[in-house]
């Protein structure tokens, strides 16, 4: 079983406009509400690829109820801790279409406070994870939780033989490395945040990835936007995949989709790392070229192109 953790989920309000004018009244072209948060995004894309998961975390208020309802509607299992006060955050994603392309603006709120009692309940729910399961820790944490909460989670589960994937930034990521996560997925900006300088080339990015591996990560998956992605595997080998071609419409959730696609591929015993990396790249591209998270048909279409380009077997 795959378990995804989103400690600060959101109800995303995605607003589409054309040629937004600040300081004036604007009319939206359309709007979408959807459950959001990095771990939730991973669950949604895994579901598209027929991989079952259970979403864990905290929800509160009527917005929390709507997050859970929407996930249930998609057929995704959840086991959130329901907080007695506060409200799950609403994040506004503004997509303004101009003659120069799409300008994306995000306005994210803080989310509810997590009490000590609620945190204890959450750890009880983590206790159901068994040997052989996969745990995905993704995204930011509420201000009421310590910035090394992922480290505490991994310490709590350290006696179990599970695969851990971490998609986070800064200390939230680096504090997990001593627990030797199966895979981490930084992008170039996150590498820059960790090391104080954004890598300017693939060679520099690989060097940073090797340092993270020396710090404890078994595998390092690095997304490089238009330059594709690479995997630094446990054997110290680097596998590359070119970026997919298409018109970018959306950056929200592309990295989460890549992680979901890679996990879907690598958990299939009949596929290798290169195939899994291509599937991750296809999933990330399918989200980037869509108005929302990737759909299975779009992922498979891009996967066919990548497989043909890399001379592999067809889907």
C-alpha positions in Angstrom: 0.0 0.0 0.0 1.1 3.6 -0.7 0.4 6.2 2.0 0.7 9.9 1.1 1.1 12.5 3.8 -0.2 16.1 3.3 0.0 17.9 6.6 -1.4 21.1 5.3 -3.9 20.2 2.5 -5.9 22.9 0.8 -9.0 23.6 -1.2 -7.5 25.1 -4.3 -9.6 27.9 -6.0 -8.2 28.1 -9.5 -9.2 31.3 -11.3 -8.7 31.9 -15.0 -8.6 35.5 -16.4 -7.4 37.3 -19.5 -5.1 40.4 -19.4 -5.6 41.0 -15.6 -5.5 44.6 -14.6 -4.4 45.3 -11.0 -6.3 48.0 -9.1 -9.4 47.4 -11.3 -12.5 45.2 -11.4 -11.8 42.0 -13.5 -14.1 39.2 -14.6 -12.9 35.6 -14.5 -13.3 33.5 -17.5 -13.9 30.4 -15.4 -13.0 28.8 -12.1 -12.2 25.4 -10.6 -12.3 24.1 -7.0 -10.2 21.1 -6.2 -8.4 19.3 -3.4 -4.8 20.4 -3.3 -1.5 19.8 -1.5 1.6 17.9 -2.7 0.8 14.5 -1.1 -2.8 14.7 -2.3 -1.5 15.5 -5.9 0.6 12.4 -5.7 -2.4 10.3 -4.7 -4.5 11.8 -7.5 -2.0 11.0 -10.2 -1.2 7.5 -8.7 -5.0 6.9 -9.0 -4.9 7.8 -12.7 -2.2 5.2 -13.1 -4.2 2.5 -11.3 -2.1 2.6 -8.1 -4.1 2.7 -4.9 -3.0 4.9 -2.1 -4.4 6.3 1.2 -4.1 10.0 1.9 -3.2 11.0 5.5 -2.9 14.4 7.2 -5.2 16.9 8.9 -8.5 18.6 7.8 -10.7 21.1 9.5 -14.0 22.9 9.0 -16.2 22.9 5.9 -13.3 23.3 3.6 -11.7 20.2 5.1 -15.0 18.3 4.5 -14.9 19.4 0.9 -11.4 18.2 0.4 -12.3 14.8 1.7 -15.5 14.7 -0.3 -13.7 15.5 -3.6 -11.0 12.8 -2.9 -13.7 10.3 -2.1 -15.5 11.3 -5.4 -12.3 10.3 -7.2 -12.1 7.0 -5.5 -9.1 7.8 -3.3 -9.0 6.4 0.2 -8.4 8.9 3.1 -7.8 8.7 6.8 -7.3 12.4 7.8 -7.3 13.6 11.4 -10.4 15.9 11.7 -9.4 19.0 13.8 -12.0 20.3 16.2 -11.4 23.9 15.3 -10.1 26.1 12.5 -10.5 25.6 8.8 -8.4 23.9 6.1 -6.8 26.6 4.0 -8.1 27.9 0.7 -5.3 28.6 -1.8 -6.0 30.9 -4.8 -4.3 30.0 -8.0 -4.6 32.8 -10.5 -3.9 32.0 -14.2 -3.9 35.1 -16.4 -3.7 34.5 -20.1 -2.0 37.3 -22.1 -0.5 37.6 -25.5 2.9 36.7 -23.9 1.6 33.4 -22.4 0.3 32.4 -19.0 1.1 34.3 -15.9 0.6 32.2 -12.8 0.1 33.8 -9.4 -0.5 31.9 -6.1 -1.9 33.2 -2.9 -1.5 30.6 -0.1 -2.9 30.8 3.4 -1.4 29.3 6.6 -3.9 26.6 7.5 -5.2 25.6 11.0 -3.2 25.0 14.1 -2.4 21.4 15.0 -2.8 20.5 18.7 -0.7 18.0 20.5 -3.7 15.7 20.8 -4.3 15.8 17.1 -0.7 15.1 16.4 -0.8 12.1 18.7 -3.8 10.8 16.8 -2.0 11.3 13.5 0.9 9.1 14.7 -1.5 6.4 15.8 -2.8 6.4 12.2 0.8 6.1 10.9 1.0 2.9 13.0 -1.0 0.9 10.5 1.9 1.2 8.0 3.5 -2.2 7.5 6.7 -3.7 6.1 6.8 -3.4 2.3 4.5 -0.3 2.2 5.5 3.0 0.6 5.2 6.4 2.5 5.2 9.7 0.6 6.0 12.8 2.6 5.3 15.8 0.5 4.9 19.6 0.9 5.0 22.2 3.6 3.8 21.9 7.2 1.6 24.2 9.3 3.4 26.8 11.4 2.2 25.0 14.6 4.3 21.9 13.7 8.2 21.8 13.9 10.1 22.1 10.7 11.7 18.7 11.2 8.3 16.9 11.7 9.2 14.6 8.8 12.3 13.5 10.7 10.1 12.6 13.7 7.8 10.6 11.4 10.7 8.6 10.0 12.1 8.0 13.5 8.7 6.7 14.6 8.6 4.3 11.7 12.3 3.4 11.7 11.8 -0.2 12.9 9.7 -0.9 9.8 11.0 -1.9 6.4 9.2 0.7 4.2 10.1 2.7 1.2 10.0 6.5 1.9 9.7 9.2 -0.7 10.3 12.8 0.3 9.3 15.8 -1.8 10.1 18.9 0.3 12.5 21.8 0.6 15.2 23.1 2.9 15.4 21.6 6.4 12.2 19.7 6.0 14.0 17.6 3.4 17.6 17.5 4.7 16.5 16.5 8.2 15.2 13.2 6.8 18.4 12.2 5.1 19.9 10.4 8.1 17.0 8.0 7.9 18.0 7.0 4.4 14.8 7.6 2.4 14.4 5.5 -0.7 14.0 8.6 -2.9 14.0 12.3 -2.7 12.8 14.7 -5.4 14.2 18.2 -5.4 14.0 20.6 -8.3 16.7 23.1 -9.3 15.3 25.8 -7.1 15.2 23.5 -4.1 18.8 22.4 -4.7 19.7 26.1 -4.7 17.9 26.6 -1.4 19.7 23.7 0.2 23.2 24.6 -1.1 23.0 28.4 -1.3 23.4 28.6 -5.0 21.1 27.3 -7.8 23.0 24.9 -10.1 23.7 26.4 -13.5 24.3 23.2 -15.4 23.5 19.5 -15.3 27.0 18.8 -14.1 26.4 21.0 -11.1 23.0 19.5 -10.4 24.5 16.0 -10.5 27.1 17.2 -8.0 24.5 18.5 -5.6 22.5 15.2 -6.0 25.6 13.2 -5.1 26.1 15.3 -2.0 22.5 14.6 -1.0 23.2 10.9 -1.6 26.3 11.0 0.6 24.1 12.6 3.3 21.8 9.5 3.2 19.3 9.6 0.3 19.4 6.3 -1.6 18.0 7.7 -4.9 17.8 11.3 -6.0 15.3 12.3 -8.7 15.9 15.9 -10.0 13.4 17.7 -12.1 14.9 20.4 -14.4 11.8 21.8 -16.1 12.6 22.2 -19.8 15.9 20.4 -19.5 14.2 17.2 -18.5 15.1 15.1 -15.4 17.6 12.7 -14.1 17.8 9.9 -11.5 20.9 9.3 -9.5 20.4 5.7 -8.4 21.7 3.7 -5.5 24.6 2.5 -7.5 25.7 6.0 -8.2 24.7 5.8 -11.9 22.9 8.7 -13.5 19.9 8.1 -15.8 18.6 11.0 -17.9 15.3 11.7 -19.7 14.5 14.6 -22.0 11.6 16.9 -21.3 8.3 16.3 -23.1 7.3 18.8 -25.8 4.1 20.8 -25.5 2.6 24.1 -24.6 2.9 24.8 -20.8 -0.4 25.8 -19.3 0.1 24.9 -15.7 3.1 24.5 -13.3 1.1 23.5 -10.1 1.5 19.8 -9.4 3.9 19.0 -12.2 6.7 17.9 -9.8 4.2 15.9 -7.7 3.0 14.2 -10.9 6.5 13.3 -11.8 7.1 11.7 -8.4 3.8 9.8 -8.8 4.6 8.6 -12.2 8.1 7.4 -11.2 6.7 5.6 -8.2 4.1 3.9 -10.3 6.8 2.7 -12.6 9.4 1.7 -10.1 6.9 -0.2 -7.9 6.0 -2.4 -11.0 8.5 -5.2 -10.8 8.5 -5.6 -14.6 9.9 -2.2 -15.3 13.4 -0.7 -14.9 14.6 2.7 -13.6 14.8 4.3 -17.1 11.2 3.3 -17.8 10.1 4.6 -14.4 11.9 7.9 -15.1 10.2 8.3 -18.4 6.8 7.5 -16.9 7.5 10.2 -14.2 8.6 12.7 -16.9 5.4 11.9 -18.9 3.2 12.4 -15.9 4.9 15.7 -15.1 4.5 16.9 -18.7 0.9 15.8 -18.8 0.2 18.1 -15.8 2.2 20.9 -17.2 0.3 20.8 -20.5 -3.1 20.6 -18.9 -5.3 22.9 -16.8 -5.2 20.5 -13.9 -3.5 17.3 -12.8 -2.5 14.8 -15.4 -5.1 12.4 -16.8 -4.1 8.8 -17.7 -4.7 9.2 -21.4 -2.4 12.3 -21.6 0.3 10.5 -19.6 0.2 7.5 -21.9 0.3 9.7 -25.1 3.5 11.4 -23.9 4.9 8.1 -22.7 4.6 6.7 -26.2 6.6 9.6 -27.6 9.3 9.2 -25.0 9.5 5.5 -25.5 9.9 5.9 -29.3 12.5 8.6 -28.7 14.5 6.4 -26.4 14.0 3.4 -28.6 12.2 1.3 -25.9 9.3 -1.0 -26.1 5.8 0.4 -26.7 3.3 1.0 -23.9 
